[in-house]
Amino acid sequence: MQFIDLGAQYRALKAEIDANIQTVLNSAQFIGGPQVAELEENLAAFVGRKHCITCANGTDALQIAYMIAGVGPGDAVFCPDMTFISSTEPAKMFGAASVFCDITRDTYNLSPESLERQIQAVLAEGTLTPKVVVAVDILGNPCDYDAILPICEKYGLFLIEDAAQSFGASYKGKRCCSFGQIATTSFFPAKPLGCYGDGGAIFTDDDQVDKLCRSICVHGKGPGGKYDNVRVGVNSRLDTLQAAVLLPKLNALGSYEIDARQAVAARYNAAFSGRFIIPFVADNCVSAWAQYALLAENTAQRNQIIAHLTEKSIPNMIYYPTPQHALPVFQNEPCYTETFDAANYYCAHTFSLPMHPYLDAEQQQMIIDAVLEAL
Ligand SMILES: Cc1ncc(COP(=O)(O)O)c(C=O)c1O
Protein backbone atom coordinates (compact mmCIF):
# COMPACT_ATOMS: atom_id res chain seq x y z
CA MET A 1 0.00 0.00 0.00
CA GLN A 2 1.20 3.51 -0.82
CA PHE A 3 0.63 6.68 1.20
CA ILE A 4 -0.06 8.44 -2.11
CA ASP A 5 -0.39 5.99 -4.98
CA LEU A 6 1.24 7.73 -7.91
CA GLY A 7 1.54 4.37 -9.71
CA ALA A 8 -2.25 3.94 -9.75
CA GLN A 9 -2.65 7.44 -11.17
CA TYR A 10 -0.04 6.77 -13.85
CA ARG A 11 -1.81 3.57 -14.88
CA ALA A 12 -5.08 5.50 -15.24
CA LEU A 13 -3.48 8.25 -17.36
CA LYS A 14 -0.71 6.24 -19.02
CA ALA A 15 -1.78 6.60 -22.64
CA GLU A 16 -1.97 10.40 -22.50
CA ILE A 17 1.11 10.89 -20.34
CA ASP A 18 3.25 8.57 -22.49
CA ALA A 19 2.07 10.23 -25.71
CA ASN A 20 2.81 13.70 -24.32
CA ILE A 21 6.28 12.68 -23.15
CA GLN A 22 7.00 11.14 -26.56
CA THR A 23 5.94 14.38 -28.28
CA VAL A 24 8.47 16.32 -26.20
CA LEU A 25 11.21 13.75 -26.89
CA ASN A 26 10.48 13.95 -30.63
CA SER A 27 10.56 17.75 -30.59
CA ALA A 28 13.73 17.84 -28.46
CA GLN A 29 12.52 21.14 -27.04
CA PHE A 30 13.17 20.44 -23.40
CA ILE A 31 13.10 24.01 -22.12
CA GLY A 32 10.22 26.40 -22.79
CA GLY A 33 8.38 24.18 -25.25
CA PRO A 34 4.79 24.95 -26.31
CA GLN A 35 3.48 22.61 -23.57
CA VAL A 36 4.68 25.11 -20.95
CA ALA A 37 2.64 27.98 -22.43
CA GLU A 38 -0.40 25.70 -22.87
CA LEU A 39 -0.15 24.54 -19.28
CA GLU A 40 0.18 28.11 -17.96
CA GLU A 41 -2.95 29.08 -19.87
CA ASN A 42 -4.88 26.07 -18.58
CA LEU A 43 -3.72 26.57 -14.99
CA ALA A 44 -4.71 30.25 -15.00
CA ALA A 45 -8.12 29.40 -16.45
CA PHE A 46 -8.62 26.59 -13.94
CA VAL A 47 -8.09 28.81 -10.89
CA GLY A 48 -9.63 31.94 -12.44
CA ARG A 49 -6.51 34.12 -12.53
CA LYS A 50 -5.26 36.34 -15.34
CA HIS A 51 -1.68 35.06 -15.26
CA CYS A 52 0.20 31.91 -14.36
CA ILE A 53 3.99 31.76 -14.43
CA THR A 54 5.43 28.28 -13.95
CA CYS A 55 8.76 27.81 -12.19
CA ALA A 56 11.06 25.14 -10.80
CA ASN A 57 9.31 24.37 -7.48
CA GLY A 58 6.94 25.77 -4.87
CA THR A 59 9.76 27.13 -2.74
CA ASP A 60 11.10 29.20 -5.65
CA ALA A 61 7.56 30.43 -6.32
CA LEU A 62 7.38 31.71 -2.74
CA GLN A 63 10.86 33.21 -2.87
CA ILE A 64 9.96 35.10 -6.06
CA ALA A 65 6.73 36.31 -4.42
CA TYR A 66 8.78 37.62 -1.47
CA MET A 67 11.13 39.38 -3.93
CA ILE A 68 8.18 41.06 -5.63
CA ALA A 69 6.74 42.12 -2.27
CA GLY A 70 10.16 43.70 -1.59
CA VAL A 71 10.80 41.85 1.67
CA GLY A 72 14.08 42.88 3.31
CA PRO A 73 15.81 43.60 6.62
CA GLY A 74 13.53 45.21 9.19
CA ASP A 75 10.34 43.74 7.69
CA ALA A 76 7.92 41.43 9.48
CA VAL A 77 6.38 38.52 7.58
CA PHE A 78 3.33 36.98 9.26
CA CYS A 79 2.91 33.28 8.77
CA PRO A 80 1.00 30.42 10.43
CA ASP A 81 2.89 28.48 13.07
CA MET A 82 1.84 25.17 11.54
CA THR A 83 3.18 24.85 8.01
CA PHE A 84 6.14 23.58 6.01
CA ILE A 85 9.30 25.67 6.29
CA SER A 86 9.11 26.87 2.65
CA SER A 87 6.26 29.24 3.54
CA THR A 88 8.55 31.42 5.60
CA GLU A 89 12.10 30.35 4.73
CA PRO A 90 12.56 33.25 2.27
CA ALA A 91 11.87 35.75 5.08
CA LYS A 92 15.06 34.68 6.85
CA MET A 93 16.92 34.49 3.55
CA PHE A 94 16.08 38.16 2.87
CA GLY A 95 16.92 39.31 6.41
CA ALA A 96 13.32 39.84 7.53
CA ALA A 97 11.66 38.49 10.68
CA SER A 98 9.15 35.62 10.60
CA VAL A 99 6.36 36.49 12.98
CA PHE A 100 4.40 33.32 13.58
CA CYS A 101 0.69 33.35 14.30
CA ASP A 102 -1.36 30.66 15.96
CA ILE A 103 -3.76 28.48 13.96
CA THR A 104 -7.50 28.01 14.29
CA ARG A 105 -8.75 24.99 16.25
CA ASP A 106 -11.01 23.84 13.41
CA THR A 107 -9.22 24.15 10.04
CA TYR A 108 -5.67 24.43 11.53
CA ASN A 109 -5.10 27.41 9.22
CA LEU A 110 -3.82 30.91 10.06
CA SER A 111 -5.94 32.34 12.88
CA PRO A 112 -7.20 35.81 11.87
CA GLU A 113 -7.36 36.81 15.56
CA SER A 114 -3.79 35.77 16.23
CA LEU A 115 -2.68 37.51 13.01
CA GLU A 116 -4.18 40.80 14.13
CA ARG A 117 -2.69 40.45 17.63
CA GLN A 118 0.76 39.86 16.11
CA ILE A 119 0.45 42.81 13.72
CA GLN A 120 -0.50 45.05 16.64
CA ALA A 121 2.38 43.67 18.74
CA VAL A 122 4.84 44.47 15.94
CA LEU A 123 3.43 47.99 15.60
CA ALA A 124 3.49 48.55 19.38
CA GLU A 125 7.06 47.34 19.68
CA GLY A 126 8.09 49.61 16.83
CA THR A 127 11.30 48.02 15.46
CA LEU A 128 9.86 45.98 12.58
CA THR A 129 7.66 47.04 9.67
CA PRO A 130 4.66 44.78 8.98
CA LYS A 131 5.01 43.82 5.31
CA VAL A 132 3.62 40.47 4.17
CA VAL A 133 1.07 37.88 5.26
CA VAL A 134 1.55 34.33 3.99
CA ALA A 135 -1.76 32.46 4.20
CA VAL A 136 -1.16 28.73 3.81
CA ASP A 137 -4.10 26.47 2.83
CA ILE A 138 -2.79 23.73 5.06
CA LEU A 139 -3.54 20.07 4.31
CA GLY A 140 -5.42 21.30 1.21
CA ASN A 141 -8.10 23.16 3.16
CA PRO A 142 -8.60 26.86 2.28
CA CYS A 143 -7.94 29.64 4.80
CA ASP A 144 -10.73 31.95 5.95
CA TYR A 145 -10.11 34.64 3.33
CA ASP A 146 -13.21 36.66 4.29
CA ALA A 147 -11.49 37.31 7.62
CA ILE A 148 -7.87 37.54 6.42
CA LEU A 149 -8.33 39.89 3.44
CA PRO A 150 -9.82 42.80 5.48
CA ILE A 151 -6.92 42.54 7.97
CA CYS A 152 -4.39 42.77 5.11
CA GLU A 153 -6.28 45.78 3.73
CA LYS A 154 -6.57 47.47 7.13
CA TYR A 155 -2.80 47.33 7.74
CA GLY A 156 -1.69 47.67 4.10
CA LEU A 157 -0.09 44.24 3.97
CA PHE A 158 0.85 42.24 0.87
CA LEU A 159 -0.96 38.89 0.85
CA ILE A 160 0.67 35.75 -0.54
CA GLU A 161 -1.53 32.66 -0.73
CA ASP A 162 0.66 29.57 -0.30
CA ALA A 163 -1.52 27.06 -2.11
CA ALA A 164 1.18 24.37 -2.38
CA GLN A 165 -1.19 21.87 -0.77
CA SER A 166 -4.53 23.19 -2.03
CA PHE A 167 -4.51 23.13 -5.82
CA GLY A 168 -8.05 22.07 -6.76
CA ALA A 169 -9.61 23.29 -3.48
CA SER A 170 -12.01 26.21 -3.32
CA TYR A 171 -13.25 28.85 -0.89
CA LYS A 172 -16.84 30.04 -1.35
CA GLY A 173 -16.84 29.33 -5.07
CA LYS A 174 -13.34 30.71 -5.75
CA ARG A 175 -10.54 28.30 -6.45
CA CYS A 176 -7.41 28.28 -4.30
CA CYS A 177 -4.52 30.10 -6.03
CA SER A 178 -6.91 33.02 -6.68
CA PHE A 179 -6.31 34.87 -3.38
CA GLY A 180 -3.74 37.53 -2.54
CA GLN A 181 -1.67 39.78 -4.80
CA ILE A 182 0.27 36.62 -5.55
CA ALA A 183 -0.57 32.95 -5.00
CA THR A 184 1.92 30.13 -5.32
CA THR A 185 1.67 26.38 -5.67
CA SER A 186 3.89 23.31 -5.85
CA PHE A 187 3.85 20.40 -8.29
CA PHE A 188 5.97 18.18 -6.02
CA PRO A 189 4.86 14.62 -6.96
CA ALA A 190 2.82 14.04 -3.79
CA LYS A 191 0.82 17.28 -4.09
CA PRO A 192 -2.81 17.25 -5.30
CA LEU A 193 -1.46 18.26 -8.72
CA GLY A 194 2.00 16.75 -8.91
CA CYS A 195 4.50 16.29 -11.72
CA TYR A 196 7.30 13.73 -12.09
CA GLY A 197 9.98 15.75 -10.36
CA ASP A 198 9.95 19.31 -9.07
CA GLY A 199 7.71 22.08 -10.33
CA GLY A 200 5.80 25.12 -9.14
CA ALA A 201 3.73 28.08 -10.27
CA ILE A 202 2.94 31.68 -9.43
CA PHE A 203 -0.49 33.25 -10.03
CA THR A 204 -1.47 36.91 -10.28
CA ASP A 205 -4.05 39.19 -11.87
CA ASP A 206 -1.55 42.06 -12.14
CA ASP A 207 0.13 42.55 -15.56
CA GLN A 208 3.16 44.25 -13.97
CA VAL A 209 3.66 41.42 -11.47
CA ASP A 210 3.39 38.91 -14.32
CA LYS A 211 6.15 40.74 -16.22
CA LEU A 212 8.30 40.98 -13.12
CA CYS A 213 7.92 37.26 -12.36
CA ARG A 214 8.89 36.35 -15.92
CA SER A 215 11.96 38.56 -15.61
CA ILE A 216 13.01 37.29 -12.17
CA CYS A 217 12.60 33.64 -13.26
CA VAL A 218 15.18 34.19 -16.03
CA HIS A 219 18.04 35.94 -14.21
CA GLY A 220 16.27 39.32 -14.23
CA LYS A 221 16.03 39.47 -18.02
CA GLY A 222 15.02 42.78 -19.60
CA PRO A 223 13.25 43.83 -22.81
CA GLY A 224 16.33 42.80 -24.80
CA GLY A 225 16.11 39.16 -23.70
CA LYS A 226 18.07 36.87 -21.44
CA TYR A 227 21.42 38.67 -21.89
CA ASP A 228 19.84 42.05 -21.13
CA ASN A 229 19.83 41.59 -17.33
CA VAL A 230 18.11 44.49 -15.61
CA ARG A 231 17.68 43.11 -12.06
CA VAL A 232 18.88 40.29 -9.86
CA GLY A 233 16.83 37.20 -10.55
CA VAL A 234 17.00 33.44 -10.31
CA ASN A 235 16.99 30.51 -12.72
CA SER A 236 13.63 28.90 -12.13
CA ARG A 237 11.53 27.27 -14.82
CA LEU A 238 9.31 24.26 -15.35
CA ASP A 239 10.81 21.74 -17.77
CA THR A 240 8.80 20.99 -20.91
CA LEU A 241 8.61 17.30 -19.89
CA GLN A 242 6.99 18.25 -16.58
CA ALA A 243 4.46 20.46 -18.40
CA ALA A 244 3.67 17.54 -20.71
CA VAL A 245 2.99 15.32 -17.66
CA LEU A 246 0.91 17.98 -15.93
CA LEU A 247 -1.44 18.68 -18.85
CA PRO A 248 -3.42 15.40 -18.64
CA LYS A 249 -3.09 15.38 -14.83
CA LEU A 250 -4.78 18.79 -14.64
CA ASN A 251 -7.68 17.47 -16.73
CA ALA A 252 -8.02 14.42 -14.48
CA LEU A 253 -7.93 16.58 -11.36
CA GLY A 254 -10.72 18.81 -12.65
CA SER A 255 -12.88 16.08 -14.12
CA TYR A 256 -12.83 13.43 -11.37
CA GLU A 257 -9.90 13.42 -8.94
CA ILE A 258 -11.16 16.21 -6.70
CA ASP A 259 -14.53 14.43 -6.42
CA ALA A 260 -12.79 11.12 -5.72
CA ARG A 261 -10.81 12.78 -2.91
CA GLN A 262 -14.09 13.97 -1.34
CA ALA A 263 -15.42 10.40 -1.42
CA VAL A 264 -12.30 9.02 0.31
CA ALA A 265 -12.45 11.75 2.98
CA ALA A 266 -16.18 11.10 3.55
CA ARG A 267 -15.52 7.37 4.16
CA TYR A 268 -12.78 8.19 6.68
CA ASN A 269 -14.98 10.79 8.37
CA ALA A 270 -17.85 8.31 8.74
CA ALA A 271 -15.50 5.72 10.28
CA PHE A 272 -13.68 8.05 12.68
CA SER A 273 -16.35 10.52 13.73
CA GLY A 274 -16.79 10.37 17.52
CA ARG A 275 -13.48 8.52 18.00
CA PHE A 276 -11.04 11.23 16.92
CA ILE A 277 -11.19 14.87 16.04
CA ILE A 278 -11.90 14.61 12.32
CA PRO A 279 -11.02 17.31 9.76
CA PHE A 280 -13.33 20.30 9.47
CA VAL A 281 -14.11 21.91 6.12
CA ALA A 282 -16.07 25.18 6.37
CA ASP A 283 -19.39 25.75 4.58
CA ASN A 284 -19.07 26.43 0.86
CA CYS A 285 -15.48 25.26 0.88
CA VAL A 286 -13.90 22.26 -0.82
CA SER A 287 -10.65 20.79 0.44
CA ALA A 288 -8.14 19.28 -1.97
CA TRP A 289 -7.35 16.78 0.83
CA ALA A 290 -3.61 16.93 0.32
CA GLN A 291 -3.58 15.06 3.62
CA TYR A 292 -6.19 13.36 5.77
CA ALA A 293 -5.19 14.23 9.35
CA LEU A 294 -6.84 13.05 12.56
CA LEU A 295 -6.21 14.28 16.09
CA ALA A 296 -5.78 11.57 18.70
CA GLU A 297 -6.85 11.93 22.33
CA ASN A 298 -3.27 12.45 23.45
CA THR A 299 0.28 12.03 22.17
CA ALA A 300 0.66 8.54 23.65
CA GLN A 301 -2.45 7.35 21.82
CA ARG A 302 -1.19 8.96 18.59
CA ASN A 303 2.15 7.21 18.91
CA GLN A 304 0.50 3.89 19.69
CA ILE A 305 -1.65 4.15 16.55
CA ILE A 306 1.37 5.02 14.45
CA ALA A 307 3.33 2.08 15.84
CA HIS A 308 0.44 -0.29 15.11
CA LEU A 309 -0.02 1.01 11.54
CA THR A 310 3.70 0.74 10.87
CA GLU A 311 3.73 -2.83 12.19
CA LYS A 312 0.90 -3.66 9.76
CA SER A 313 2.80 -1.98 6.88
CA ILE A 314 0.19 0.75 6.57
CA PRO A 315 1.90 3.99 5.58
CA ASN A 316 1.36 6.96 7.90
CA MET A 317 2.88 10.39 8.45
CA ILE A 318 2.88 13.29 10.87
CA TYR A 319 2.25 16.65 9.18
CA TYR A 320 3.88 18.32 11.12
CA PRO A 321 5.56 17.19 14.33
CA THR A 322 7.00 20.61 15.24
CA PRO A 323 5.40 24.04 15.05
CA GLN A 324 7.55 26.59 13.23
CA HIS A 325 8.28 28.72 16.31
CA ALA A 326 9.91 25.67 17.96
CA LEU A 327 12.24 24.82 15.05
CA PRO A 328 15.91 25.50 15.86
CA VAL A 329 16.26 27.72 12.78
CA PHE A 330 13.57 30.09 14.10
CA GLN A 331 14.61 30.17 17.75
CA ASN A 332 15.45 33.88 17.66
CA GLU A 333 12.27 35.06 15.90
CA PRO A 334 10.03 37.34 17.97
CA CYS A 335 6.96 35.62 19.48
CA TYR A 336 5.58 38.62 21.45
CA THR A 337 2.83 37.33 23.72
CA GLU A 338 1.60 34.44 21.57
CA THR A 339 1.82 31.00 23.19
CA PHE A 340 0.69 29.01 20.09
CA ASP A 341 -1.63 26.79 22.11
CA ALA A 342 -3.60 25.56 19.09
CA ALA A 343 -0.50 24.83 16.97
CA ASN A 344 1.24 23.05 19.88
CA TYR A 345 -1.88 20.98 20.51
CA TYR A 346 -2.29 20.09 16.84
CA CYS A 347 1.35 19.03 16.37
CA ALA A 348 1.29 16.85 19.49
CA HIS A 349 -1.90 14.99 18.48
CA THR A 350 -1.94 14.75 14.69
CA PHE A 351 -1.35 11.78 12.41
CA SER A 352 -2.14 11.34 8.73
CA LEU A 353 -3.44 8.34 6.81
CA PRO A 354 -3.05 7.34 3.16
CA MET A 355 -5.07 9.74 1.00
CA HIS A 356 -5.28 9.83 -2.77
CA PRO A 357 -8.04 9.69 -5.39
CA TYR A 358 -7.33 6.07 -6.34
CA LEU A 359 -7.75 4.62 -2.84
CA ASP A 360 -10.48 1.99 -3.21
CA ALA A 361 -13.01 1.15 -0.50
CA GLU A 362 -11.44 -2.24 0.25
CA GLN A 363 -7.96 -0.86 0.86
CA GLN A 364 -9.42 1.99 2.83
CA GLN A 365 -11.32 -0.43 5.06
CA MET A 366 -8.02 -2.15 5.90
CA ILE A 367 -6.61 1.20 7.02
CA ILE A 368 -9.71 2.02 9.04
CA ASP A 369 -9.72 -1.42 10.72
CA ALA A 370 -6.04 -1.10 11.62
CA VAL A 371 -6.56 2.33 13.20
CA LEU A 372 -9.55 1.12 15.20
CA GLU A 373 -7.69 -2.03 16.28
CA ALA A 374 -4.94 0.14 17.72
CA LEU A 375 -7.46 1.72 20.07
C1 LIG B 1 2.84 24.55 2.47
C2 LIG B 1 3.96 24.36 1.50
N1 LIG B 1 4.54 25.43 0.94
C3 LIG B 1 5.54 25.31 0.06
C4 LIG B 1 6.04 24.08 -0.30
C5 LIG B 1 7.21 24.01 -1.21
O1 LIG B 1 7.01 23.31 -2.39
P1 LIG B 1 8.24 22.60 -3.15
O2 LIG B 1 8.51 21.32 -2.45
O3 LIG B 1 7.70 22.42 -4.54
O4 LIG B 1 9.38 23.52 -3.12
C6 LIG B 1 5.46 22.92 0.24
C7 LIG B 1 5.96 21.59 -0.14
O5 LIG B 1 5.95 20.64 0.59
C8 LIG B 1 4.39 23.06 1.18
O6 LIG B 1 3.82 22.00 1.73
The ligand as a Tripos MOL2 file, in Angstrom:
@<TRIPOS>MOLECULE
LIG
   16    16     1     0     0
SMALL
NO_CHARGES

@<TRIPOS>ATOM
      1 C1          2.8360   24.5550    2.4670 C.3       1 LIG1
      2 C2          3.9640   24.3620    1.5040 C.ar      1 LIG1
      3 N1          4.5380   25.4300    0.9430 N.ar      1 LIG1
      4 C3          5.5430   25.3090    0.0650 C.ar      1 LIG1
      5 C4          6.0410   24.0760   -0.3010 C.ar      1 LIG1
      6 C5          7.2120   24.0060   -1.2120 C.3       1 LIG1
      7 O1          7.0050   23.3100   -2.3920 O.3       1 LIG1
      8 P1          8.2360   22.5960   -3.1510 P.3       1 LIG1
      9 O2          8.5080   21.3150   -2.4530 O.co2     1 LIG1
     10 O3          7.7030   22.4170   -4.5410 O.co2     1 LIG1
     11 O4          9.3840   23.5220   -3.1170 O.co2     1 LIG1
     12 C6          5.4630   22.9220    0.2450 C.ar      1 LIG1
     13 C7          5.9570   21.5890   -0.1370 C.2       1 LIG1
     14 O5          5.9520   20.6430    0.5920 O.2       1 LIG1
     15 C8          4.3910   23.0610    1.1760 C.ar      1 LIG1
     16 O6          3.8190   21.9950    1.7330 O.3       1 LIG1
@<TRIPOS>BOND
     1     1     2 1
     2     2     3 ar
     3     2    15 ar
     4     3     4 ar
     5     4     5 ar
     6     5     6 1
     7     5    12 ar
     8     6     7 1
     9     7     8 1
    10     8     9 2
    11     8    10 1
    12     8    11 1
    13    12    13 1
    14    12    15 ar
    15    13    14 2
    16    15    16 1
@<TRIPOS>SUBSTRUCTURE
     1 LIG1         1 GROUP 0 **** ****
